[in-house]
Amino acid sequence: MTTLRYAQCWEDADVLVDALAVRPGGTYVAIASAGDNALAMLAAGPARVIALDREPAQLAALALRVAAYRTLAHQELLALVGSRAHDDRLALYARCRAVLDEDARTYWDARQDAVRAGIGSAGRFERYLALFRTVVLPLIHSRGTVRELLDCDDAERARFYDERWDTLRWRLTFRAFFARPTMSALGRDPRFFAHADGPVSQRLLGRIARSLRDGDAGANPYVRWILTGGHGDVLPLALRPESFDAIRANLDRLDVRRCSLEEFVDTYAGDPVDGWNLSDVFEYMDDAAYASLLARIAANSAPRARLAYWNMLVPRRRPDALASFLAEREDVAAPLRARDRVPFYGDFVVEEAR
Ligand SMILES: C[S@@+](CC[C@H](N)C(=O)[O-])C[C@H]1O[C@@H](n2cnc3c(N)ncnc32)[C@H](O)[C@@H]1O
């Protein structure tokens, strides 16, 4: 099976669900990735969420999460993911295994160490973040300093960041670790940078600085995981207690497909789609392929269907040639972009089918 690149969705689920205005009865499409954001969309009670990915390992990650919602209690789900400490995750896995399909069972049976560590750490990208947390970060800041940052209140955070956190060593080490060659070798497929211009690390440093200095890092589940390797009491949408029962009740409305988005839009014959969670897939293709795919997505959309997607390093916004099919919804995107808690992205885009 292919490499699991992402064991968690590093895209803010609250921003996504608000952007798509997910509503009961609607039909939605989500890039599956590790599955958490497709599951977060289910909590709102749509008729169907079609979760697709071209990588079988990503679908194995989604399948194990689905099995966990079916068979575990909420606190056990958190333990299996790794949000909480637990000393026998294999026992939790054994209960999920009973309802897993054969592909997912084969995948996870061969990765018992990953299960023991918490399945949310199992991706190549999460291992890269773990290397940062366990090897690089301790060279820069003590655990006490990390704790102080997470505990800062609004009045003291910017000063703490400027005076204690933002040292020359922080800036230089961060930039070396998150430079394009290091990330390509250890964390992110080099092909993902094919359409990105210019140095990467300075842009990422600016983004993480905004999250740590201007946002509440302690209340941010994504930053908490990067800095501590767990969520504490601050959870992404799909893992919150109030989402758990709703997701579990709606699991039969999840339709999982192994295919590319391109294959999907070219063969789909179901109800027009009311909303599209497109992750940042457009970064991985050139301008012409992006415009063509966007047009095919619009052709499969219900009137006023929303499209939501992120741009990390490559600017992507619907070309003028598609203005008669898709309207920009900057009025929706701008406040959500300001709320986005994942510190990697340069842009968040919402468009609407006419
Ligand atoms: C686009 S990646 C992005 C993850 C994260 N935002 C990042 O860039 O670090 C998320 C998922 O999209 C899937 N993916 C990428 N391009 C795709 C495509 N054209 N069709 C279907 N899935 C795709 C990948 O397999 C992966 O599981």
The ligand as a Gaussian input file, in Angstrom:
#p B3LYP/6-31G(d) Opt

LIG

0 1
 C       -3.961000      17.704000      -0.915000
 S       -3.260000      16.811000       0.468000
 C       -3.026000      18.225000       1.491000
 C       -2.621000      18.082000       2.881000
 C       -2.155000      19.360000       3.539000
 N       -3.062000      20.451000       3.303000
 C       -0.766000      19.761000       3.069000
 O       -0.605000      20.323000       1.990000
 O        0.206000      19.564000       3.802000
 C       -4.624000      15.987000       1.160000
 C       -5.046000      14.747000       0.438000
 O       -5.363000      15.028000      -0.900000
 C       -5.139000      13.851000      -1.657000
 N       -5.093000      14.298000      -3.062000
 C       -4.235000      15.156000      -3.616000
 N       -4.578000      15.391000      -4.898000
 C       -5.687000      14.658000      -5.147000
 C       -6.525000      14.482000      -6.291000
 N       -6.264000      15.132000      -7.408000
 N       -7.570000      13.643000      -6.190000
 C       -7.836000      12.991000      -5.025000
 N       -7.085000      13.130000      -3.916000
 C       -6.032000      13.947000      -3.976000
 C       -3.864000      13.311000      -1.088000
 O       -3.759000      11.916000      -1.346000
 C       -4.029000      13.620000       0.386000
 O       -4.546000      12.522000       1.076000

